[in-house]
């Protein structure tokens, strides 16, 4: 076995709140339900949770009340990494889209690296917007996770590094399967990873996944992070839907172990992502 892979750890992330979840899957919406599932996901081996600021109907909002209450409940029983979002198809302002950064327990945040078609809509992330959110992350000592939906976003990253807006080494998240963005295909991963530089880590989101095969491919190619959760899909195998998010995490952790690696604990994940902010 390659000694560089011996003892390798994989961060299993979870995005627990779905957009349109049908029975038998149980979409968590209230702070109590979200926190309960997140704590169980952490027990199952998840090292990081991705959370939007939402109201009790699952709609994005600029009001932190339910978000912060959810974090209160999570922190009672888990030290899982909290990742906030600056994303989503929304009419919120730039500051409202990054309101999660105002909660000091947020340690990582998604930073979308450009605009892209999402089905019939346009997901707008202009370069001035990206600079604004990157500055807010620097001010709040939050580590950016660079969300890449199209190959043209990679040279944009290099430009922002030269400007000093982004500080290397960067951590990328390749977002595959979104309608009219990068297709969920190993060829996309081969192409995108060929554009990485030394010491740059990466992970994967497979939106709408029907099985875990692309996550397995990503792990084999060197991904540090794989994500599951109802925000992406309720399925772990064709026609087989998980009832809860912890069930998906269990499948992902089992996959990691069957390949021969181990899920990273929150402490190990913080070291892997270069997180120094006190949780």
CORNORJO-V113792 format. One record per pair of residues at least 6 apart in sequence whose C-alpha atoms are under 8 Angstrom apart, sorted by the first residue. I is the first residue (numbers start at 1). J is the second residue. D is the distance in Angstrom with one decimal. If there is no record, write none. Layout:
i=I j=J d=D
i=I j=J d=D
This chain:
i=7 j=261 d=6.4
i=7 j=262 d=7.4
i=8 j=261 d=5.6
i=8 j=262 d=6.7
i=9 j=224 d=7.5
i=9 j=261 d=6.0
i=9 j=262 d=5.0
i=9 j=263 d=5.5
i=9 j=264 d=5.1
i=10 j=219 d=7.8
i=10 j=223 d=7.6
i=10 j=224 d=5.2
i=10 j=225 d=5.8
i=10 j=226 d=7.4
i=10 j=256 d=7.2
i=10 j=261 d=7.1
i=10 j=262 d=6.2
i=10 j=263 d=4.9
i=10 j=264 d=5.4
i=11 j=46 d=7.0
i=11 j=47 d=5.8
i=11 j=48 d=7.3
i=11 j=224 d=6.0
i=11 j=225 d=4.6
i=11 j=226 d=6.4
i=11 j=263 d=5.7
i=11 j=264 d=5.0
i=11 j=265 d=7.6
i=11 j=269 d=6.1
i=12 j=45 d=7.0
i=12 j=46 d=4.8
i=12 j=47 d=5.7
i=12 j=48 d=6.8
i=12 j=225 d=5.9
i=12 j=226 d=5.3
i=12 j=227 d=5.9
i=12 j=228 d=7.6
i=12 j=249 d=7.3
i=12 j=252 d=7.1
i=12 j=253 d=7.1
i=12 j=263 d=6.4
i=12 j=264 d=7.3
i=13 j=46 d=5.6
i=13 j=47 d=6.0
i=13 j=48 d=4.7
i=13 j=49 d=5.6
i=13 j=50 d=7.2
i=13 j=225 d=6.8
i=13 j=226 d=6.1
i=13 j=227 d=4.5
i=13 j=228 d=6.4
i=14 j=41 d=7.6
i=14 j=46 d=6.7
i=14 j=48 d=6.5
i=14 j=49 d=4.9
i=14 j=50 d=6.1
i=14 j=227 d=5.4
i=14 j=228 d=5.0
i=14 j=229 d=5.0
i=14 j=245 d=7.6
i=14 j=249 d=7.2
i=15 j=49 d=5.9
i=15 j=50 d=4.8
i=15 j=51 d=6.4
i=15 j=227 d=7.2
i=15 j=228 d=6.4
i=15 j=229 d=4.6
i=15 j=230 d=6.4
i=15 j=231 d=5.5
i=15 j=232 d=7.2
i=16 j=27 d=7.7
i=16 j=28 d=7.2
i=16 j=34 d=7.1
i=16 j=37 d=7.6
i=16 j=38 d=7.3
i=16 j=49 d=7.7
i=16 j=50 d=7.4
i=16 j=51 d=7.5
i=16 j=229 d=4.8
i=16 j=230 d=5.1
i=16 j=231 d=5.9
i=16 j=245 d=6.0
i=17 j=27 d=6.1
i=17 j=28 d=5.9
i=17 j=29 d=6.8
i=17 j=34 d=7.5
i=17 j=51 d=7.7
i=17 j=58 d=7.5
i=17 j=229 d=7.3
i=17 j=230 d=5.5
i=17 j=231 d=5.2
i=18 j=27 d=6.2
i=18 j=229 d=7.7
i=18 j=230 d=4.4
i=18 j=231 d=3.9
i=18 j=232 d=7.1
i=18 j=233 d=7.6
i=19 j=58 d=7.5
i=19 j=230 d=7.8
i=19 j=231 d=6.2
i=21 j=27 d=6.0
i=21 j=230 d=7.4
i=21 j=234 d=7.6
i=23 j=243 d=7.8
i=24 j=241 d=7.5
i=24 j=242 d=7.7
i=24 j=243 d=5.6
i=25 j=234 d=7.0
i=25 j=241 d=6.8
i=25 j=242 d=6.0
i=25 j=243 d=3.9
i=25 j=244 d=5.9
i=26 j=243 d=5.7
i=26 j=244 d=5.8
i=27 j=230 d=7.2
i=27 j=244 d=7.4
i=28 j=34 d=4.9
i=28 j=37 d=7.5
i=29 j=55 d=7.9
i=29 j=56 d=5.5
i=29 j=57 d=6.5
i=29 j=58 d=5.9
i=30 j=55 d=8.0
i=30 j=56 d=5.3
i=30 j=66 d=7.7
i=31 j=56 d=7.8
i=31 j=66 d=6.0
i=31 j=67 d=7.1
i=31 j=69 d=6.2
i=31 j=70 d=4.5
i=31 j=73 d=7.7
i=32 j=70 d=6.7
i=32 j=73 d=7.2
i=34 j=70 d=6.9
i=35 j=70 d=5.5
i=35 j=71 d=7.2
i=35 j=73 d=5.9
i=35 j=74 d=5.1
i=36 j=73 d=8.0
i=36 j=74 d=7.4
i=37 j=244 d=7.4
i=37 j=245 d=6.4
i=37 j=246 d=6.4
i=38 j=49 d=7.2
i=38 j=74 d=7.0
i=38 j=245 d=7.8
i=38 j=246 d=7.5
i=39 j=74 d=6.1
i=39 j=77 d=6.6
i=39 j=78 d=6.0
i=40 j=246 d=5.8
i=41 j=245 d=6.8
i=41 j=246 d=4.5
i=41 j=249 d=6.1
i=41 j=250 d=7.9
i=42 j=48 d=7.9
i=42 j=78 d=6.9
i=42 j=80 d=6.3
i=44 j=246 d=6.5
i=44 j=249 d=6.4
i=44 j=250 d=5.7
i=44 j=253 d=7.6
i=45 j=249 d=6.9
i=45 j=250 d=7.3
i=45 j=253 d=6.4
i=45 j=263 d=6.1
i=45 j=264 d=7.6
i=45 j=265 d=7.1
i=46 j=80 d=7.4
i=46 j=249 d=6.5
i=46 j=253 d=7.9
i=46 j=263 d=7.3
i=46 j=264 d=7.8
i=46 j=265 d=7.5
i=46 j=266 d=7.9
i=47 j=80 d=5.4
i=47 j=81 d=6.2
i=47 j=263 d=7.7
i=47 j=264 d=6.2
i=47 j=265 d=5.4
i=47 j=266 d=4.6
i=47 j=269 d=6.4
i=48 j=80 d=5.4
i=48 j=81 d=4.4
i=48 j=82 d=6.1
i=48 j=83 d=6.9
i=48 j=266 d=6.9
i=48 j=269 d=7.8
i=49 j=80 d=6.9
i=49 j=81 d=6.2
i=49 j=82 d=5.4
i=49 j=83 d=5.8
i=50 j=82 d=6.5
i=50 j=83 d=4.7
i=50 j=84 d=5.9
i=50 j=85 d=7.1
i=51 j=82 d=7.5
i=51 j=83 d=6.2
i=51 j=84 d=5.3
i=51 j=85 d=6.2
i=52 j=60 d=6.9
i=52 j=67 d=7.9
i=52 j=84 d=6.1
i=52 j=85 d=5.2
i=52 j=86 d=7.8
i=52 j=87 d=7.9
i=52 j=100 d=7.6
i=53 j=60 d=5.7
i=53 j=61 d=5.9
i=53 j=62 d=6.9
i=53 j=63 d=7.4
i=53 j=64 d=6.6
i=53 j=66 d=7.8
i=53 j=67 d=5.5
i=53 j=84 d=7.8
i=53 j=85 d=7.5
i=53 j=99 d=7.7
i=53 j=100 d=6.4
i=54 j=60 d=4.3
i=54 j=61 d=5.3
i=54 j=62 d=8.0
i=54 j=63 d=7.9
i=54 j=66 d=7.2
i=54 j=67 d=6.8
i=55 j=61 d=6.3
i=55 j=63 d=7.9
i=55 j=66 d=6.5
i=56 j=66 d=7.5
i=60 j=88 d=7.8
i=60 j=90 d=7.4
i=61 j=92 d=7.6
i=61 j=96 d=7.6
i=62 j=92 d=7.4
i=62 j=96 d=5.0
i=62 j=97 d=7.0
i=62 j=99 d=6.2
i=63 j=99 d=7.9
i=64 j=99 d=7.3
i=64 j=100 d=7.2
i=67 j=100 d=7.9
i=68 j=103 d=6.9
i=71 j=105 d=7.7
i=79 j=266 d=6.5
i=79 j=279 d=7.8
i=80 j=266 d=5.3
i=81 j=106 d=7.8
i=81 j=107 d=6.7
i=81 j=108 d=7.6
i=81 j=266 d=6.0
i=81 j=269 d=8.0
i=81 j=270 d=7.5
i=82 j=105 d=6.8
i=82 j=106 d=5.1
i=82 j=107 d=5.7
i=82 j=108 d=6.5
i=83 j=106 d=5.8
i=83 j=107 d=6.0
i=83 j=108 d=4.5
i=83 j=109 d=5.0
i=83 j=110 d=7.3
i=84 j=100 d=5.5
i=84 j=101 d=6.9
i=84 j=106 d=6.0
i=84 j=107 d=7.7
i=84 j=108 d=6.3
i=84 j=109 d=4.6
i=84 j=110 d=6.6
i=85 j=97 d=7.6
i=85 j=98 d=6.7
i=85 j=100 d=6.8
i=85 j=109 d=5.4
i=85 j=110 d=5.1
i=85 j=111 d=7.7
i=86 j=97 d=5.0
i=86 j=98 d=4.7
i=86 j=99 d=7.8
i=86 j=100 d=7.7
i=86 j=109 d=7.0
i=86 j=110 d=5.9
i=86 j=111 d=6.4
i=86 j=112 d=7.6
i=86 j=133 d=7.7
i=87 j=97 d=6.6
i=87 j=110 d=7.1
i=87 j=111 d=7.6
i=87 j=112 d=6.9
i=88 j=123 d=7.5
i=89 j=122 d=7.9
i=89 j=123 d=6.0
i=89 j=124 d=8.0
i=94 j=129 d=6.9
i=94 j=132 d=7.8
i=94 j=133 d=7.6
i=98 j=133 d=6.9
i=100 j=106 d=7.0
i=101 j=109 d=7.8
i=101 j=136 d=7.6
i=101 j=137 d=7.1
i=101 j=140 d=6.7
i=101 j=142 d=7.6
i=102 j=140 d=7.8
i=104 j=140 d=7.6
i=104 j=279 d=7.6
i=105 j=278 d=7.7
i=105 j=279 d=5.2
i=106 j=142 d=6.9
i=106 j=279 d=7.5
i=107 j=141 d=7.6
i=107 j=142 d=5.0
i=107 j=143 d=6.3
i=107 j=275 d=7.0
i=107 j=277 d=6.4
i=107 j=279 d=7.0
i=108 j=142 d=5.2
i=108 j=143 d=4.6
i=108 j=144 d=5.8
i=108 j=145 d=6.8
i=108 j=275 d=7.8
i=109 j=137 d=7.7
i=109 j=142 d=6.6
i=109 j=143 d=6.3
i=109 j=144 d=5.2
i=109 j=145 d=5.9
i=110 j=144 d=5.9
i=110 j=145 d=4.9
i=110 j=146 d=6.2
i=110 j=147 d=6.4
i=111 j=130 d=7.1
i=111 j=133 d=7.2
i=111 j=134 d=7.3
i=111 j=144 d=5.8
i=111 j=145 d=5.7
i=111 j=146 d=5.0
i=111 j=147 d=5.8
i=112 j=125 d=6.6
i=112 j=130 d=7.1
i=112 j=146 d=6.0
i=112 j=147 d=4.6
i=112 j=148 d=6.6
i=113 j=125 d=6.9
i=113 j=127 d=7.9
i=113 j=130 d=6.8
i=113 j=146 d=6.3
i=113 j=147 d=5.8
i=113 j=148 d=5.9
i=113 j=149 d=7.9
i=113 j=153 d=5.6
i=113 j=156 d=7.2
i=113 j=157 d=7.1
i=114 j=124 d=7.2
i=114 j=125 d=4.9
i=114 j=126 d=6.0
i=114 j=127 d=6.9
i=114 j=130 d=7.8
i=114 j=148 d=7.6
i=114 j=149 d=7.8
i=114 j=153 d=5.9
i=114 j=156 d=7.9
i=115 j=122 d=7.0
i=115 j=123 d=5.4
i=115 j=124 d=4.6
i=115 j=125 d=4.7
i=115 j=126 d=6.4
i=116 j=122 d=5.8
i=116 j=123 d=5.3
i=116 j=124 d=6.8
i=116 j=149 d=7.1
i=116 j=150 d=7.5
i=116 j=180 d=7.9
i=116 j=181 d=6.7
i=117 j=123 d=6.0
i=117 j=179 d=7.5
i=117 j=180 d=5.9
i=117 j=181 d=6.7
i=118 j=178 d=6.6
i=118 j=179 d=5.4
i=118 j=180 d=6.1
i=118 j=181 d=7.1
i=119 j=178 d=8.0
i=119 j=179 d=5.0
i=119 j=180 d=6.2
i=131 j=165 d=6.4
i=134 j=144 d=7.3
i=134 j=165 d=6.7
i=134 j=166 d=7.1
i=135 j=165 d=7.2
i=137 j=143 d=6.8
i=137 j=144 d=6.9
i=141 j=277 d=6.3
i=142 j=275 d=7.9
i=142 j=277 d=7.2
i=143 j=273 d=7.9
i=143 j=274 d=7.7
i=143 j=275 d=6.5
i=144 j=170 d=8.0
i=144 j=171 d=7.4
i=145 j=170 d=7.7
i=145 j=171 d=5.6
i=145 j=172 d=5.9
i=145 j=173 d=6.5
i=146 j=170 d=7.5
i=146 j=171 d=6.2
i=146 j=172 d=4.7
i=146 j=173 d=5.7
i=147 j=172 d=6.2
i=147 j=173 d=4.9
i=147 j=174 d=6.2
i=147 j=175 d=6.5
i=148 j=154 d=7.4
i=148 j=172 d=7.0
i=148 j=173 d=6.1
i=148 j=174 d=5.1
i=148 j=175 d=5.8
i=149 j=174 d=6.4
i=149 j=175 d=5.1
i=149 j=176 d=6.7
i=149 j=178 d=7.9
i=149 j=181 d=5.7
i=149 j=182 d=5.8
i=150 j=181 d=6.1
i=150 j=182 d=5.6
i=151 j=182 d=7.9
i=151 j=192 d=6.9
i=154 j=195 d=7.5
i=157 j=166 d=7.7
i=160 j=166 d=5.7
i=161 j=167 d=6.1
i=161 j=168 d=7.1
i=168 j=200 d=7.9
i=169 j=199 d=6.2
i=169 j=200 d=5.5
i=169 j=201 d=7.9
i=170 j=200 d=5.5
i=170 j=201 d=6.9
i=171 j=200 d=5.8
i=171 j=201 d=4.8
i=171 j=202 d=5.5
i=171 j=203 d=7.9
i=171 j=273 d=7.4
i=172 j=200 d=7.5
i=172 j=201 d=6.2
i=172 j=202 d=4.5
i=172 j=203 d=6.3
i=173 j=202 d=5.4
i=173 j=203 d=4.6
i=173 j=204 d=5.3
i=173 j=205 d=7.0
i=174 j=189 d=7.8
i=174 j=192 d=7.7
i=174 j=202 d=7.3
i=174 j=203 d=6.2
i=174 j=204 d=4.9
i=174 j=205 d=6.2
i=175 j=182 d=7.1
i=175 j=204 d=6.0
i=175 j=205 d=4.8
i=175 j=206 d=6.3
i=175 j=207 d=7.3
i=176 j=182 d=5.1
i=176 j=183 d=5.5
i=176 j=184 d=4.7
i=176 j=185 d=7.7
i=176 j=188 d=7.9
i=176 j=204 d=7.4
i=176 j=205 d=6.0
i=176 j=206 d=5.0
i=176 j=207 d=6.2
i=177 j=183 d=4.9
i=177 j=184 d=4.4
i=177 j=206 d=5.7
i=177 j=207 d=4.9
i=177 j=208 d=6.5
i=177 j=209 d=7.7
i=178 j=207 d=5.8
i=178 j=208 d=7.6
i=182 j=188 d=6.7
i=184 j=206 d=6.5
i=184 j=207 d=8.0
i=184 j=214 d=7.5
i=185 j=214 d=7.2
i=186 j=214 d=6.9
i=186 j=217 d=7.0
i=189 j=218 d=7.3
i=201 j=223 d=7.1
i=201 j=224 d=6.4
i=202 j=223 d=5.4
i=202 j=224 d=5.8
i=202 j=225 d=6.6
i=203 j=218 d=7.7
i=203 j=223 d=5.1
i=203 j=224 d=5.5
i=203 j=225 d=4.2
i=203 j=226 d=5.6
i=203 j=227 d=7.9
i=204 j=215 d=7.2
i=204 j=218 d=7.1
i=204 j=223 d=7.3
i=204 j=225 d=6.4
i=204 j=226 d=5.3
i=204 j=227 d=6.4
i=205 j=226 d=6.8
i=205 j=227 d=5.6
i=205 j=228 d=7.6
i=205 j=232 d=7.4
i=206 j=214 d=7.5
i=206 j=215 d=7.7
i=206 j=227 d=7.7
i=206 j=232 d=6.7
i=207 j=232 d=4.6
i=207 j=233 d=6.5
i=208 j=232 d=5.6
i=208 j=233 d=5.0
i=209 j=232 d=7.1
i=209 j=233 d=5.8
i=209 j=235 d=6.7
i=209 j=236 d=7.6
i=210 j=233 d=7.4
i=210 j=235 d=5.3
i=210 j=236 d=6.1
i=210 j=237 d=5.6
i=210 j=238 d=5.3
i=210 j=239 d=7.4
i=211 j=235 d=6.3
i=211 j=236 d=4.6
i=211 j=237 d=4.2
i=211 j=238 d=6.0
i=212 j=236 d=5.9
i=212 j=237 d=6.9
i=212 j=252 d=7.6
i=215 j=226 d=6.3
i=216 j=255 d=7.2
i=216 j=256 d=7.8
i=216 j=259 d=8.0
i=218 j=226 d=7.8
i=219 j=226 d=7.7
i=219 j=256 d=7.7
i=228 j=245 d=8.0
i=228 j=248 d=6.5
i=228 j=249 d=6.6
i=228 j=252 d=7.4
i=229 j=245 d=5.6
i=229 j=248 d=6.5
i=229 j=249 d=7.6
i=230 j=245 d=6.6
i=234 j=241 d=5.2
i=234 j=242 d=5.6
i=234 j=243 d=7.8
i=234 j=245 d=7.9
i=234 j=248 d=7.6
i=235 j=241 d=4.3
i=235 j=242 d=6.1
i=235 j=248 d=7.9
i=236 j=242 d=7.0
i=236 j=248 d=6.6
i=236 j=251 d=7.2
i=242 j=248 d=6.2
i=253 j=262 d=7.6
i=253 j=263 d=6.3
i=256 j=262 d=6.1
i=256 j=263 d=6.7
i=257 j=263 d=7.6
i=270 j=276 d=7.5
